[in-house]
Amino acid sequence: MFKVNRRIKDVVGSTTLAITARAKELQSQGHDVVNFGAGEPDFDTPEFIKEAAIKAINSGFTKYTPSIGTQELREAIAAKFLKDNGLVYKPNQIVVSCGAKHSLFNIIQVLVDDDDEVIYQSPYWVSYPEMVKTAGGRSVVIATGQSTGFKITPKLLKKSISSKTKLLILNSPSNPTGVMYSQEELAQLAKICVEHNIFVISDEIYEKLVYDSTKFCSIASLGKEIYDLTITVNGVSKAYAMTGWRIGYAAGPVEIMEYIKKYQDHSTSNPTSISQAATVAALGAASDTIESMCKVFKARRDLILQCLDQVPQISYIRPQGAFYVFCNVSKIGDGASVAKQMLDDIKVAVIPGDSFGAPEYIRLSFATSETKIKDGISRIGKWVEAQASCKV
């Protein structure tokens, strides 16, 4: 029996990826599966982005680049931060990585040491706990629920801070809940982090997919003190339907980003040169490229909520962004058993909430067609009624 690294042996595989793979397997076997598990847009990458990649290939842009990304791309990212977020980052404060997930992993590996405490909320994105484990840190999870709108309050944050607290992770808009922090809420959390000298990772990958009247705000834009403590993470996967291109980026204090550069030097080296060229084109595009996709997602959000309202056993908090709705199924069963039975019985794939630290919930992605949404929620409604009948 071989022995593995103690930090790796307890890492849990991604349930999201596993269920998505199982749904695709069933589809390949001829089953009519409605997949609400997807964590990516169902749109194709826009043609002008693909054309930029083809041009890069044809021009021979297929060699190594600097490990942190090309100067051209980092300048484009800096321009994006200034235009969209009011954030002044120089290219030497930016590291481009192989997806926003890779950026997050790098930051946590660099900032977190043995027994350092990392605060984040549940429901959380599935990879946060595993990333903290691999760095040797300890997760301090703040339980939030529908009563707090799935958000960390200043009171909850203060109660969770100790002498070992190193880092707070914020994800807004959130995966899996779709909720978003307002500027006022972020300002209150920023004040506490500044008082206690706590670093912040601001995971903003769903920034462009925002609905209704709430405006997106980057916490680093709320003053120099919180700017100096924040590492802002984003990427092109969600907003530009470029999940497979694997480009994410992080920006923060020069000293921290230099360590992240060194770490990436010895792991992946540079992200794919071709994907970098495509990302320059994406970031330079007119806003209507994103807005048209966002309008479709909003219509789907509204539709899936209307359909869910016809299933009284299921409740939710209205998502303000991303493309997920997080559903409380405690009146039916625990999330894991409900997800398994739905896939087995009615061929509807959802992600169980225990993957996000919320076992009474399931996550539904509305990154699918309106026809699939209607069909899938109809199946769920009939299945729920049948379950209730069986219990009588």
C-alpha positions in Angstrom: 0.0 0.0 0.0 1.5 3.3 -1.1 1.4 6.4 1.0 0.1 9.7 -0.4 0.7 13.2 0.7 -1.4 13.9 3.9 -2.8 17.0 2.4 -4.1 15.2 -0.7 -5.5 12.0 0.7 -8.5 13.7 2.2 -9.4 15.8 -0.8 -12.9 15.0 -2.1 -13.6 14.8 -5.8 -16.0 17.2 -7.5 -19.6 16.1 -7.2 -20.5 18.6 -9.9 -18.2 17.1 -12.4 -19.2 13.5 -11.4 -23.0 14.1 -11.8 -22.5 16.0 -15.1 -20.4 13.1 -16.4 -23.1 10.6 -15.3 -25.8 12.6 -17.0 -23.8 12.6 -20.2 -23.3 8.9 -19.9 -27.0 8.3 -19.6 -27.6 10.6 -22.6 -25.1 8.5 -24.7 -27.1 5.4 -23.8 -30.2 6.9 -25.3 -31.9 8.3 -22.2 -33.8 11.6 -22.4 -32.0 13.5 -19.7 -32.7 17.0 -18.5 -29.4 18.3 -17.2 -29.7 21.0 -14.6 -26.2 20.2 -13.4 -24.2 22.2 -15.9 -21.8 24.8 -14.6 -21.2 26.4 -18.0 -23.2 28.4 -20.5 -24.8 26.3 -23.2 -24.0 29.0 -25.8 -21.1 28.5 -28.3 -18.1 30.8 -28.0 -18.7 33.9 -30.2 -17.3 33.7 -33.7 -15.1 36.7 -33.4 -13.3 35.1 -30.5 -12.8 31.8 -32.4 -11.5 33.8 -35.4 -8.9 35.5 -33.2 -7.7 32.1 -32.0 -7.5 30.8 -35.6 -5.5 33.9 -36.6 -3.1 33.2 -33.7 -2.6 29.7 -34.9 -2.1 30.7 -38.5 0.4 33.4 -37.5 2.5 30.9 -35.5 1.5 32.2 -32.1 1.9 28.8 -30.6 5.0 29.1 -28.5 5.6 29.7 -24.8 4.6 33.1 -23.4 5.7 34.6 -20.1 4.3 32.4 -17.4 2.0 35.2 -16.1 0.5 35.9 -19.5 1.4 38.2 -22.4 1.9 41.9 -21.8 -0.9 42.6 -24.3 -3.4 40.4 -22.4 -2.4 41.8 -19.0 -2.9 45.4 -20.4 -6.3 44.4 -21.7 -7.2 43.0 -18.3 -6.0 46.2 -16.6 -8.2 48.2 -18.9 -11.2 46.0 -18.1 -10.7 46.5 -14.4 -10.5 50.2 -14.8 -13.5 50.5 -17.1 -15.8 48.0 -15.4 -14.8 48.1 -11.8 -13.0 51.4 -11.2 -9.9 49.5 -10.1 -6.4 50.6 -11.0 -4.2 47.6 -11.5 -0.9 47.7 -13.4 0.1 44.8 -15.6 2.7 43.7 -13.1 -0.1 43.2 -10.6 -1.9 40.7 -12.8 -1.3 37.0 -13.3 -3.1 35.1 -16.0 -3.8 31.4 -15.2 -5.5 28.3 -16.6 -9.0 29.4 -15.5 -10.3 31.3 -12.5 -10.2 28.0 -10.5 -6.4 27.9 -11.1 -6.1 31.5 -10.0 -7.9 30.7 -6.8 -5.8 27.7 -6.1 -2.6 29.7 -6.7 -3.6 32.4 -4.3 -4.6 30.0 -1.5 -1.4 28.1 -1.9 0.6 31.3 -1.6 -1.2 33.0 1.2 -2.3 30.1 3.5 0.2 28.3 5.7 -0.2 25.4 8.2 -3.2 26.0 10.5 -4.0 29.4 9.1 -7.8 29.9 9.1 -9.8 30.7 6.0 -13.3 32.1 6.4 -16.0 31.5 3.8 -19.7 30.9 3.9 -21.9 27.9 3.3 -23.4 27.4 0.8 -19.9 27.6 -0.8 -18.4 26.7 -4.1 -17.4 23.1 -4.0 -13.6 23.6 -4.4 -13.0 26.1 -1.6 -12.7 23.5 1.1 -10.4 21.3 -0.9 -8.1 24.1 -1.9 -7.7 25.1 1.7 -6.9 21.5 2.7 -4.2 21.2 0.1 -2.5 24.4 1.5 -2.6 22.9 5.1 -5.1 25.6 6.3 -8.3 25.2 8.3 -11.7 26.2 6.9 -13.9 28.3 9.2 -17.3 28.0 7.5 -20.0 30.5 8.4 -23.4 28.9 8.0 -25.8 31.1 6.1 -29.4 30.3 5.0 -32.5 31.7 3.6 -33.1 33.8 6.7 -29.9 35.8 6.0 -30.3 35.7 2.2 -27.4 33.3 2.0 -25.0 36.1 2.9 -22.4 36.7 5.6 -23.5 39.5 8.0 -21.0 41.7 9.9 -22.0 40.0 13.1 -21.4 36.5 11.8 -18.0 37.6 10.4 -16.9 39.1 13.7 -17.8 35.9 15.6 -15.7 33.8 13.2 -12.5 35.8 13.4 -9.6 34.5 15.6 -5.9 35.2 16.0 -5.3 32.6 13.2 -7.6 34.2 10.6 -5.7 34.8 7.4 -8.2 35.1 4.7 -11.9 35.7 3.8 -13.3 34.3 0.5 -16.2 36.2 -1.0 -18.1 34.9 -4.1 -20.5 37.4 -5.6 -22.6 36.6 -7.5 -22.6 33.3 -5.8 -22.3 29.8 -7.0 -24.5 28.0 -5.9 -27.1 30.5 -4.7 -26.9 33.3 -7.3 -27.1 36.0 -4.6 -25.0 39.1 -4.7 -23.6 41.5 -2.1 -24.6 45.1 -2.4 -22.0 47.9 -2.1 -23.3 48.7 1.4 -22.9 45.1 2.5 -19.4 44.8 1.1 -18.4 48.1 2.8 -19.4 46.7 6.2 -17.4 43.5 5.6 -14.4 45.5 4.2 -14.3 47.6 7.4 -14.0 44.5 9.5 -11.3 43.0 7.3 -9.3 46.2 7.5 -9.6 46.4 11.3 -8.3 42.8 11.6 -5.8 42.9 8.7 -7.5 40.0 6.9 -6.8 39.3 3.3 -9.8 39.0 0.9 -10.2 36.8 -2.2 -13.0 38.4 -4.3 -14.2 35.7 -6.6 -16.0 37.7 -9.3 -16.3 35.1 -12.1 -20.1 35.7 -12.5 -19.7 39.5 -12.5 -21.3 40.0 -16.0 -24.3 37.7 -15.4 -26.3 40.0 -13.2 -30.1 40.6 -13.4 -32.6 43.1 -12.0 -31.6 46.4 -10.5 -28.8 45.4 -8.1 -25.4 46.7 -9.4 -22.3 44.7 -9.2 -19.5 46.1 -6.9 -15.9 44.9 -6.5 -14.9 45.1 -2.8 -11.4 46.3 -3.8 -13.0 49.5 -5.1 -14.2 50.6 -1.7 -11.0 52.3 -0.5 -7.2 52.0 -0.5 -7.0 50.0 2.7 -9.3 47.2 1.5 -7.7 47.4 -2.0 -4.3 46.6 -0.5 -5.8 43.5 1.2 -7.8 42.2 -1.8 -6.9 39.8 -4.6 -9.6 40.1 -7.3 -10.3 37.0 -9.4 -12.1 36.8 -12.7 -12.0 35.1 -16.1 -13.7 34.7 -19.4 -15.3 31.2 -18.9 -18.8 32.3 -17.9 -19.4 35.7 -19.5 -18.0 34.8 -22.9 -18.9 31.1 -23.0 -15.2 30.1 -23.0 -15.1 27.4 -20.3 -12.9 25.1 -22.3 -10.4 27.8 -23.2 -9.2 27.9 -19.6 -8.3 31.5 -19.0 -8.7 33.2 -15.6 -6.8 36.0 -14.0 -6.0 37.5 -10.6 -4.9 41.0 -9.6 -3.6 42.3 -6.2 -0.7 43.7 -4.3 2.6 43.5 -6.3 4.4 41.5 -3.5 1.7 38.8 -3.4 1.4 38.6 -7.2 5.1 38.1 -7.5 4.9 35.0 -5.3 2.0 33.7 -7.3 4.1 34.2 -10.4 6.9 32.2 -8.9 4.5 29.4 -7.9 3.0 29.3 -11.4 6.5 29.3 -12.9 7.0 25.8 -11.5 3.5 24.4 -12.0 1.8 25.2 -15.3 4.1 27.9 -16.8 1.9 29.9 -19.2 -1.7 29.5 -20.0 -2.3 28.4 -23.6 -1.0 31.1 -26.0 -3.9 30.7 -28.4 -6.5 31.1 -25.6 -4.7 34.3 -24.5 -5.0 35.8 -28.0 -8.7 34.9 -28.0 -9.2 36.5 -24.6 -7.7 39.8 -25.8 -10.4 39.8 -28.5 -13.1 38.9 -25.9 -12.1 41.7 -23.5 -12.0 44.2 -26.3 -15.5 43.4 -27.6 -18.5 45.7 -27.4 -20.7 45.1 -24.3 -23.7 43.9 -26.4 -21.9 40.6 -26.9 -22.4 39.8 -23.2 -25.7 41.7 -22.8 -27.5 39.5 -25.4 -26.5 36.4 -23.5 -27.4 37.9 -20.2 -30.9 38.8 -21.4 -31.4 35.1 -22.4 -30.3 34.0 -18.9 -32.6 36.4 -17.2 -35.6 35.1 -19.2 -34.6 31.6 -18.3 -34.2 32.6 -14.6 -37.7 34.1 -14.6 -39.1 31.0 -16.3 -37.5 28.4 -14.0 -38.7 30.4 -10.9 -42.2 30.6 -12.4 -42.2 26.8 -12.9 -40.7 26.1 -9.4 -43.5 28.2 -7.9 -45.9 25.5 -9.0 -44.0 23.0 -6.7 -44.9 24.1 -3.2 -42.7 21.6 -1.5 -39.6 23.4 -2.9 -38.5 26.9 -1.8 -35.6 29.2 -2.9 -34.1 32.6 -2.6 -34.4 34.6 -5.9 -31.0 34.6 -7.6 -29.7 38.0 -8.7 -26.8 36.7 -10.8 -25.0 33.6 -12.2 -27.2 30.9 -13.7 -28.2 28.8 -10.7 -31.2 28.5 -8.3 -30.6 26.9 -5.0 -33.6 24.9 -3.8 -34.6 23.8 -0.3 -35.9 20.3 -0.6 -36.1 19.4 3.1 -39.9 18.8 2.8 -39.0 15.9 0.4 -35.8 14.5 1.8 -32.1 15.3 2.0 -30.4 16.8 -1.1 -28.2 13.8 -1.8 -31.0 11.3 -1.8 -33.3 13.6 -3.7 -30.6 14.2 -6.4 -29.9 10.5 -6.8 -33.6 9.6 -7.0 -34.3 12.3 -9.6 -31.6 11.0 -11.8 -32.6 7.4 -11.4 -36.4 7.9 -11.6 -37.1 10.7 -13.9 -33.7 11.3 -15.6 -33.3 14.9 -14.2 -29.7 15.8 -13.2 -29.3 18.2 -10.3 -26.4 18.8 -7.9 -26.9 17.8 -4.2 -26.4 20.6 -1.7 -24.0 18.7 0.5 -21.4 19.4 -2.1 -21.9 23.1 -1.2 -22.1 22.6 2.6 -25.9 22.7 2.6 -27.4 19.2 2.7 -31.0 20.2 2.6 -30.7 21.8 -0.8 -30.1 21.0 -4.5 -28.7 23.3 -7.1 -30.4 23.7 -10.5 -28.6 25.4 -13.4 -30.7 27.3 -15.9 -27.9 27.3 -18.5 -30.2 25.2 -20.7 -33.1 25.8 -23.1 -36.5 27.0 -22.1 -38.0 23.8 -23.5 -35.7 21.8 -21.2 -36.5 24.0 -18.2 -40.2 23.5 -18.7 -39.8 19.7 -19.2 -37.4 19.3 -16.3 -39.5 21.2 -13.7 -42.6 19.4 -14.9 -41.0 16.1 -14.3 -39.8 17.2 -10.9 -43.3 18.5 -9.9 -44.9 15.2 -10.9 -42.2 13.2 -9.1 -42.6 15.2 -5.9 -46.4 14.6 -6.0 -45.8 10.9 -6.4 -43.4 10.9 -3.5 -46.0 12.6 -1.3 -48.6 10.1 -2.4 -46.3 7.2 -1.4 -45.9 8.7 2.1 -49.6 8.9 2.8 
